[in-house]
Amino acid sequence: MSQAMPENRFNGLRVLVTGYDLEQGEHRGIAVYTKALIRCLHEAGAEVWLLTEFSATLASRGMRRLPRSTRRMIQNARILEALATGKQVKDRNFLAERFGFIRTILKWSHRLHLLIEFIQLPKRYERKDLHHFPLLGLIDNPYKRIERLSYLQHLEGIVSAPGVFLASQTAALLKQDKPVQIDLQDFDLLLTSCPLNILPHHLPVFVQTVHDLIPLEYVSHNENSLMFSRRLQACLPARRLFVSNSTASKFHHHIRALTKEEQRKSGSRPIEEQEQVIVQPPSLNFPDWILADPHRIGDYEPTSYLLRASPKGKKRPRSTGAFQYVLFNSSVEARKNLLLLAQAYAQSNLSSHGIILCVTGKLKVDEYSKSIQEIVRHEPGIMLTGYVDESTKLDLYLNSLALLSPSLVEGFGIPVLDAACLGMPSIASDCDSHNEIRSMHDFDQHVLTISTLQSSDWAEAMNAIAGLGEAFKDPKLATKERRRRISRYQHYKSIFYKDLTDKLEAVLN
């Protein structure tokens, strides 16, 4: 059952949304935001297309001799396959970790490779360089049934601009700092899901989304600070969406300062006429059958192997039970501060209560992940699941005692929002974005924000929720709690989708 939009406000509007983060191997925060944008615009009446840099060239003589419609079918399938698979990030080289000169060679080799690729890529994309294919022409297509591509149901079609995102990133590193130009005369609006160094032509409205300034303020972030700075500068000629007041304030202070007159008019909320601070809708999606009768929400019993006991005689990955764990649902990187959480769990008494720490992030080949592994070796109560799909994530949220998010900095913090909408306890760091979430609706009753300076503070907060697991060992109470969470979540999800529609309408007008 889809969320009801207020009305078809965007009827007749032809929108192109960038799919940079949908191309990545893991669909994390910005990919979730992109899906929400696509759905929101579609359900408000817009005709939504996705811009991708994935392409498919049929160069062989045999392929070129095929009928045009057949070639198109093959090309489209290959682009959809690329979106379904995503770009796979290679682990860092072991020798480069050990020897500095090898790291230097690889760095310059990478730069040379980027330069060669950029020379070969267009600096300007004309209309003829773009490959359009409508999805309505796909008959009984297998890719529409893949969970990762569920957003296809809200798309009119896909536009392929070969290498456009790589070209825009590489251009941001060059001395000239000229954005990649693209002719979008077929559309009314280009909406980026993250800052991009591009300049559209023949387009009435251009809107860029800014999530954070983390690559500039946190050195351990893996993105080039010069490249990201120029991506942010490319947002200045466009209208802008910010995912939090904190991000808007940082942008105005460090990228483009407000004049005194603008500050006077905006007061404590630094929002200009063509800018809006939005709240990304929560990310979980429940099956239609659960929501069929709004007066009687169905139960969604856990189905993931992570929440089932291992059958006798069979080896399975480590598992836990419903309401017998606390959840960390983020990527494993230094700013997410998993190391502090692992230390706090080891200091707490959760393990003695049979409550484990479930970590849904993939470890990397770096020193930070090695530190995590060292703690895990000595603490059997920490379960590393790796990256999980949307169905498993839904299971883990519905049956978790609490969400834990000790991030050093966030642009927004979608895991905390998801938990708050469910009404499940959350312990989060006291960064500005988490405090913004806590100030919404009744979320202060469910979100506790505390300092990350002492792991013992986190251990104490985690001990406070240890007793909750005993009550939910009663199957009836566990069912009641899941139903409560689902009902509450749907209520707030509809509110946030309506708010996003309002903000999009405001920035477009």
C-alpha positions as CSV (number, residue, x, y, z in Angstrom):
1,M,0.0,0.0,0.0
2,S,1.6,3.2,-1.1
3,Q,1.8,6.4,0.9
4,A,-1.0,8.8,-0.2
5,M,0.2,12.1,-1.5
6,P,-1.8,15.3,-0.8
7,E,-2.6,15.7,-4.5
8,N,-0.9,15.5,-7.9
9,R,1.0,18.7,-7.5
10,F,3.6,17.9,-10.1
11,N,1.4,16.7,-13.0
12,G,3.1,17.4,-16.3
13,L,6.5,18.0,-14.8
14,R,9.3,16.0,-16.4
15,V,12.0,15.4,-13.8
16,L,15.5,13.9,-14.1
17,V,17.0,12.5,-10.9
18,T,20.7,11.6,-10.6
19,G,21.4,8.0,-9.7
20,Y,25.1,8.2,-8.6
21,D,24.5,6.5,-5.3
22,L,22.1,3.9,-6.7
23,E,25.1,2.8,-8.8
24,Q,27.2,1.9,-5.7
25,G,27.6,-1.6,-4.5
26,E,25.9,-0.8,-1.1
27,H,22.7,1.2,-0.9
28,R,23.3,3.4,2.1
29,G,21.9,6.8,3.2
30,I,22.1,8.8,0.0
31,A,20.8,5.9,-2.1
32,V,17.8,5.6,0.3
33,Y,17.3,9.4,-0.1
34,T,17.4,9.0,-3.9
35,K,14.7,6.3,-3.8
36,A,12.5,8.5,-1.6
37,L,12.8,11.4,-4.0
38,I,11.9,9.2,-6.9
39,R,8.8,7.8,-5.1
40,C,7.7,11.2,-3.8
41,L,7.9,12.9,-7.2
42,H,6.2,10.0,-8.9
43,E,3.3,9.8,-6.4
44,A,2.8,13.6,-6.7
45,G,2.3,13.3,-10.4
46,A,5.7,13.9,-12.0
47,E,7.2,11.9,-14.8
48,V,10.5,10.8,-13.3
49,W,13.6,9.6,-15.1
50,L,16.9,8.4,-13.7
51,L,20.3,9.7,-14.9
52,T,23.0,7.0,-14.9
53,E,26.6,6.9,-16.2
54,F,26.2,3.2,-16.9
55,S,26.2,2.4,-20.6
56,A,26.4,-0.5,-23.0
57,T,28.2,-0.4,-26.3
58,L,27.5,-3.2,-28.8
59,A,30.7,-2.9,-30.8
60,S,31.0,-6.2,-32.6
61,R,30.0,-6.5,-36.2
62,G,27.4,-9.2,-35.4
63,M,25.7,-7.0,-32.8
64,R,25.6,-4.1,-35.2
65,R,23.8,-6.2,-37.7
66,L,21.0,-7.0,-35.3
67,P,17.6,-5.1,-35.7
68,R,17.7,-1.8,-33.8
69,S,14.9,-2.9,-31.4
70,T,16.9,-6.0,-30.5
71,R,20.1,-4.0,-29.9
72,R,18.1,-1.6,-27.7
73,M,16.8,-4.5,-25.7
74,I,20.3,-5.9,-25.1
75,Q,21.7,-2.4,-24.2
76,N,18.9,-1.7,-21.8
77,A,19.3,-5.1,-20.1
78,R,23.0,-4.5,-19.6
79,I,22.4,-1.1,-18.0
80,L,19.8,-2.6,-15.7
81,E,22.2,-5.4,-14.8
82,A,24.8,-2.8,-13.9
83,L,22.3,-1.0,-11.6
84,A,21.3,-4.4,-10.1
85,T,24.9,-5.3,-9.4
86,G,26.4,-2.0,-8.5
87,K,30.0,-0.8,-8.6
88,Q,32.3,-3.1,-6.5
89,V,34.9,-1.3,-4.4
90,K,38.2,-3.0,-4.4
91,D,39.9,-3.6,-1.0
92,R,43.0,-1.6,-0.4
93,N,46.3,-3.2,-1.5
94,F,48.0,-5.1,1.4
95,L,51.5,-4.1,0.2
96,A,50.4,-0.5,0.0
97,E,49.4,-0.7,3.6
98,R,52.9,-1.8,4.5
99,F,55.1,0.2,2.2
100,G,54.8,3.9,1.6
101,F,56.6,4.0,-1.7
102,I,54.1,1.5,-3.2
103,R,51.2,3.6,-1.8
104,T,52.8,6.6,-3.6
105,I,53.2,4.7,-6.9
106,L,49.6,3.5,-6.7
107,K,48.3,7.0,-5.9
108,W,50.0,8.6,-9.0
109,S,49.0,5.6,-11.1
110,H,45.4,6.2,-10.1
111,R,45.7,9.9,-10.9
112,L,47.2,9.1,-14.3
113,H,44.4,6.6,-15.0
114,L,41.8,9.3,-14.1
115,L,43.5,11.8,-16.4
116,I,43.5,9.4,-19.3
117,E,39.9,8.5,-18.7
118,F,38.9,12.2,-18.5
119,I,40.7,13.0,-21.8
120,Q,38.5,10.3,-23.4
121,L,35.3,11.4,-21.7
122,P,33.1,14.2,-23.0
123,K,33.4,17.7,-21.5
124,R,29.9,18.4,-22.8
125,Y,27.1,16.0,-23.3
126,E,24.8,16.9,-26.2
127,R,21.3,15.5,-26.6
128,K,22.6,13.0,-29.1
129,D,25.1,11.6,-26.5
130,L,22.3,10.6,-24.2
131,H,20.6,7.3,-24.5
132,H,16.9,7.4,-23.4
133,F,14.9,4.3,-22.8
134,P,11.4,4.2,-21.3
135,L,10.6,1.5,-18.8
136,L,7.0,1.2,-19.9
137,G,8.2,-0.7,-22.9
138,L,9.6,-3.5,-20.8
139,I,7.3,-6.5,-21.0
140,D,7.5,-9.0,-18.1
141,N,11.0,-7.8,-17.3
142,P,13.0,-9.7,-14.8
143,Y,14.8,-6.7,-13.4
144,K,11.6,-5.2,-12.1
145,R,11.4,-8.1,-9.7
146,I,14.8,-7.5,-8.1
147,E,14.6,-5.9,-4.6
148,R,17.5,-3.7,-5.2
149,L,15.7,-2.2,-8.2
150,S,12.3,-1.7,-6.6
151,Y,12.5,2.0,-7.4
152,L,12.0,1.1,-11.1
153,Q,8.2,1.0,-10.4
154,H,8.3,4.7,-9.9
155,L,10.3,5.6,-12.9
156,E,9.2,6.5,-16.4
157,G,12.6,5.7,-17.9
158,I,16.4,5.9,-17.7
159,V,18.8,8.3,-19.3
160,S,22.3,7.0,-19.9
161,A,25.1,9.5,-20.2
162,P,28.3,7.4,-20.4
163,G,30.8,8.2,-17.7
164,V,29.1,11.5,-16.7
165,F,29.7,11.2,-13.0
166,L,33.3,10.2,-13.4
167,A,33.8,13.1,-15.9
168,S,32.3,15.6,-13.4
169,Q,34.5,14.3,-10.5
170,T,37.7,14.4,-12.6
171,A,36.9,17.9,-13.9
172,A,36.7,19.1,-10.3
173,L,40.3,18.1,-9.8
174,L,41.6,20.1,-12.8
175,K,43.1,23.6,-12.5
176,Q,40.4,25.1,-14.8
177,D,37.6,23.8,-12.6
178,K,35.0,23.8,-15.3
179,P,31.9,21.7,-14.6
180,V,30.8,19.1,-17.1
181,Q,28.0,20.5,-19.3
182,I,24.9,18.5,-20.3
183,D,22.1,19.4,-22.6
184,L,18.8,18.5,-20.9
185,Q,16.3,20.2,-23.2
186,D,13.9,17.2,-22.8
187,F,13.3,17.9,-19.1
188,D,11.8,20.5,-16.8
189,L,14.0,19.8,-13.8
190,L,17.3,18.2,-12.9
191,L,17.4,17.2,-9.2
192,T,20.7,15.8,-7.9
193,S,20.7,13.4,-5.0
194,C,24.2,14.7,-3.9
195,P,26.4,17.6,-5.0
196,L,27.7,17.2,-8.6
197,N,30.1,19.2,-10.6
198,I,27.8,19.6,-13.6
199,L,26.1,22.5,-15.4
200,P,22.8,21.6,-17.3
201,H,21.7,23.6,-20.4
202,H,18.3,24.3,-21.8
203,L,16.7,23.4,-18.5
204,P,14.2,25.6,-16.5
205,V,15.1,24.4,-13.0
206,F,18.3,22.9,-11.5
207,V,18.2,21.7,-7.9
208,Q,21.2,20.3,-6.0
209,T,21.0,18.3,-2.7
210,V,23.6,18.9,0.0
211,H,23.9,16.2,2.7
212,D,27.0,17.3,4.6
213,L,30.4,18.9,4.5
214,I,32.1,15.8,6.1
215,P,35.0,15.4,3.6
216,L,36.1,19.0,4.4
217,E,35.8,18.7,8.2
218,Y,36.9,15.2,8.9
219,V,40.3,14.1,7.5
220,S,39.7,10.4,7.7
221,H,36.9,10.6,5.2
222,N,38.0,8.9,2.0
223,E,36.8,11.6,-0.5
224,N,39.2,14.1,-2.0
225,S,38.6,17.5,-0.2
226,L,39.4,19.6,-3.3
227,M,37.0,17.6,-5.5
228,F,34.3,17.8,-2.9
229,S,34.8,21.5,-2.4
230,R,34.3,22.1,-6.1
231,R,31.2,19.9,-6.1
232,L,29.8,22.1,-3.4
233,Q,30.8,25.3,-5.3
234,A,28.8,23.9,-8.3
235,C,25.7,24.1,-6.0
236,L,25.9,27.9,-5.9
237,P,24.2,28.6,-9.3
238,A,21.5,26.0,-8.5
239,R,18.6,25.9,-6.1
240,R,19.5,23.9,-3.0
241,L,18.0,21.2,-0.7
242,F,19.7,20.6,2.7
243,V,19.0,17.5,4.7
244,S,19.4,19.3,8.0
245,N,19.7,22.8,9.5
246,S,23.2,21.9,10.6
247,T,24.3,21.2,7.0
248,A,22.6,24.4,5.8
249,S,24.5,26.4,8.5
250,K,27.8,24.9,7.6
251,F,27.3,25.5,3.9
252,H,26.5,29.2,4.4
253,H,29.4,29.7,6.8
254,H,32.1,27.9,4.8
255,I,30.9,27.7,1.1
256,R,28.8,30.8,0.7
257,A,28.3,33.2,3.6
258,L,24.9,35.0,4.0
259,T,24.8,38.7,3.8
260,K,23.8,40.6,7.0
261,E,20.4,41.3,5.3
262,E,19.9,37.7,4.5
263,Q,20.8,36.7,8.1
264,R,18.3,39.2,9.4
265,K,15.5,37.9,7.2
266,S,16.3,34.2,7.9
267,G,16.7,34.6,11.7
268,S,17.9,31.4,13.3
269,R,17.1,29.2,10.2
270,P,19.6,30.1,7.5
271,I,17.3,29.3,4.5
272,E,17.3,31.5,1.4
273,E,14.4,32.0,-1.0
274,Q,15.5,29.2,-3.3
275,E,16.6,26.8,-0.6
276,Q,14.8,24.4,1.7
277,V,15.8,22.3,4.6
278,I,14.1,18.9,4.1
279,V,13.7,15.8,6.3
280,Q,14.4,12.6,4.4
281,P,11.5,10.2,4.8
282,P,12.3,7.0,6.8
283,S,13.7,4.1,4.8
284,L,11.9,0.9,5.8
285,N,9.2,-0.6,3.6
286,F,6.6,-3.1,4.8
287,P,4.9,-5.7,2.6
288,D,1.4,-4.7,1.3
289,W,-0.4,-7.6,3.0
290,I,0.6,-6.2,6.5
291,L,-1.0,-2.9,5.7
292,A,-4.1,-4.2,3.8
293,D,-6.4,-3.3,6.7
294,P,-5.3,0.0,8.4
295,H,-7.5,-0.8,11.4
296,R,-5.7,-4.2,12.0
297,I,-2.0,-4.1,11.3
298,G,-0.6,-7.6,10.8
299,D,2.4,-9.1,12.5
300,Y,5.6,-9.4,10.7
301,E,7.4,-12.3,12.3
302,P,11.1,-12.6,11.8
303,T,12.2,-14.5,8.7
304,S,15.9,-13.8,8.4
305,Y,18.3,-16.6,9.2
306,L,20.0,-14.1,11.5
307,L,17.0,-14.2,13.8
308,R,16.4,-18.0,13.8
309,A,18.1,-20.8,15.8
310,S,20.5,-22.9,13.7
311,P,19.0,-26.3,12.7
312,K,20.6,-29.4,14.2
313,G,23.3,-30.8,12.1
314,K,23.7,-27.7,9.9
315,K,26.3,-25.0,10.2
316,R,24.9,-21.5,9.8
317,P,26.3,-18.0,10.4
318,R,25.9,-16.9,14.0
319,S,22.3,-15.9,14.8
320,T,20.3,-14.3,17.6
321,G,16.7,-14.2,18.7
322,A,14.0,-11.5,18.5
323,F,14.5,-8.7,21.1
324,Q,17.8,-10.3,22.2
325,Y,20.1,-7.8,20.5
326,V,20.9,-4.2,20.0
327,L,21.6,-2.9,16.5
328,F,24.3,-0.9,14.8
329,N,23.2,-0.2,11.2
330,S,25.8,1.8,9.4
331,S,28.9,1.4,7.3
332,V,32.2,0.6,9.1
333,E,34.3,3.7,9.0
334,A,36.1,5.8,11.5
335,R,33.4,8.6,11.7
336,K,30.7,6.0,12.5
337,N,32.6,5.3,15.7
338,L,31.9,1.6,15.9
339,L,35.2,1.1,17.9
340,L,33.7,3.1,20.8
341,L,30.5,1.1,20.6
342,A,32.4,-2.2,20.7
343,Q,34.4,-1.0,23.7
344,A,31.2,0.1,25.4
345,Y,29.5,-3.2,24.8
346,A,32.5,-5.1,26.3
347,Q,32.3,-2.8,29.3
348,S,28.5,-3.3,29.7
349,N,26.6,-6.2,31.2
350,L,24.5,-6.9,28.1
351,S,26.4,-10.1,27.3
352,S,25.6,-11.5,30.7
353,H,21.9,-10.9,29.9
354,G,22.3,-12.8,26.6
355,I,21.9,-9.6,24.6
356,I,24.3,-9.3,21.6
357,L,25.6,-6.4,19.6
358,C,24.5,-6.9,15.9
359,V,26.7,-4.9,13.5
360,T,25.3,-4.7,9.9
361,G,28.4,-3.1,8.2
362,K,31.1,-4.7,6.0
363,L,34.6,-4.6,7.5
364,K,37.3,-3.1,5.2
365,V,41.0,-3.9,4.8
366,D,42.2,-1.0,6.9
367,E,43.6,-0.3,10.4
368,Y,40.2,0.8,11.7
369,S,38.5,-2.5,10.8
370,K,41.5,-4.4,12.2
371,S,40.9,-2.7,15.5
372,I,37.2,-3.8,15.4
373,Q,38.2,-7.4,14.6
374,E,40.6,-7.4,17.6
375,I,37.8,-6.5,20.0
376,V,35.4,-9.0,18.3
377,R,38.0,-11.8,18.8
378,H,37.8,-11.3,22.6
379,E,34.1,-10.4,22.8
380,P,31.9,-13.3,21.5
381,G,28.7,-11.2,22.0
382,I,29.4,-9.0,18.9
383,M,27.9,-10.4,15.7
384,L,29.2,-9.1,12.4
385,T,26.6,-9.7,9.7
386,G,28.2,-7.7,6.8
387,Y,26.0,-5.6,4.5
388,V,22.4,-6.8,4.6
389,D,19.5,-6.5,2.1
390,E,16.4,-4.4,2.7
391,S,14.3,-7.4,3.9
392,T,16.9,-8.4,6.5
393,K,17.2,-4.8,7.6
394,L,13.5,-4.6,8.1
395,D,13.6,-7.8,10.3
396,L,16.5,-6.4,12.3
397,Y,14.8,-3.1,13.1
398,L,11.4,-4.6,14.0
399,N,13.0,-7.1,16.5
400,S,15.8,-5.0,18.0
401,L,15.8,-3.8,21.6
402,A,17.5,-0.6,20.6
403,L,19.4,1.2,17.9
404,L,22.9,2.5,18.7
405,S,24.5,5.3,16.6
406,P,27.7,6.8,18.1
407,S,28.7,8.8,14.9
408,L,31.2,11.6,15.3
409,V,29.4,13.6,12.7
410,E,26.4,13.1,10.4
411,G,24.7,15.0,7.7
412,F,21.4,13.7,9.0
413,G,21.2,10.2,10.5
414,I,18.6,8.0,8.8
415,P,19.1,5.0,11.2
416,V,18.1,7.2,14.1
417,L,15.0,8.5,12.2
418,D,14.0,5.0,11.3
419,A,14.2,3.9,15.0
420,A,12.4,7.0,16.2
421,C,9.5,6.4,13.8
422,L,9.2,2.9,15.0
423,G,9.2,4.1,18.6
424,M,12.1,1.9,19.6
425,P,14.8,3.2,22.0
426,S,17.8,4.8,20.4
427,I,21.1,5.8,21.9
428,A,22.8,8.3,19.6
429,S,25.8,10.7,19.7
430,D,25.1,14.3,20.5
431,C,25.9,15.7,17.1
432,D,23.6,18.4,15.8
433,S,21.8,16.2,13.3
434,H,20.9,13.7,15.9
435,N,19.6,16.4,18.2
436,E,17.5,17.8,15.3
437,I,15.8,14.4,15.0
438,R,15.3,14.2,18.7
439,S,13.5,17.6,18.7
440,M,10.9,16.3,16.2
441,H,7.4,15.1,17.2
442,D,7.6,12.9,20.3
443,F,11.0,11.6,19.4
444,D,12.6,12.9,22.5
445,Q,10.8,10.1,24.3
446,H,12.7,7.5,22.3
447,V,16.0,9.1,21.4
448,L,18.7,9.6,24.0
449,T,21.7,11.7,22.8
450,I,24.9,11.4,24.8
451,S,28.6,12.4,24.5
452,T,31.0,10.1,22.8
453,L,34.0,11.2,25.0
454,Q,33.6,8.3,27.4
455,S,32.8,4.7,26.4
456,S,31.7,4.1,30.0
457,D,28.8,6.5,29.5
458,W,27.6,4.4,26.6
459,A,28.0,1.2,28.6
460,E,25.8,2.6,31.3
461,A,23.1,3.7,28.9
462,M,23.2,0.2,27.3
463,N,22.8,-1.4,30.7
464,A,19.6,0.6,31.2
465,I,17.9,-1.2,28.3
466,A,19.1,-4.7,29.3
467,G,15.9,-5.5,31.2
468,L,13.6,-4.8,28.2
469,G,14.5,-8.2,26.6
470,E,12.9,-10.2,29.4
471,A,9.4,-8.9,28.7
472,F,9.5,-9.6,24.9
473,K,10.3,-13.3,25.5
474,D,6.5,-13.7,25.8
475,P,5.5,-14.3,22.1
476,K,2.2,-12.4,22.6
477,L,4.1,-9.3,23.9
478,A,6.6,-9.6,21.0
479,T,3.8,-9.7,18.5
480,K,2.1,-6.7,20.1
481,E,5.3,-4.7,20.0
482,R,6.0,-5.4,16.3
483,R,2.4,-4.4,15.5
484,R,2.8,-1.2,17.5
485,R,6.0,-0.3,15.7
486,I,4.6,-1.0,12.3
487,S,1.5,1.1,12.9
488,R,3.5,4.0,14.3
489,Y,6.0,3.8,11.5
490,Q,3.4,4.1,8.8
491,H,1.9,7.1,10.5
492,Y,5.1,9.0,10.6
493,K,6.2,7.9,7.2
494,S,3.1,9.5,5.6
495,I,3.9,12.7,7.5
496,F,7.5,12.9,6.3
497,Y,6.5,12.1,2.7
498,K,3.9,14.9,2.8
499,D,6.5,17.3,4.3
500,L,9.0,16.4,1.5
501,T,6.4,17.1,-1.1
502,D,5.7,20.5,0.5
503,K,9.4,21.4,0.5
504,L,10.0,20.3,-3.1
505,E,7.0,22.4,-4.2
506,A,8.4,25.4,-2.3
507,V,11.9,25.1,-3.8
508,L,10.5,24.6,-7.3
509,N,8.3,27.7,-7.0
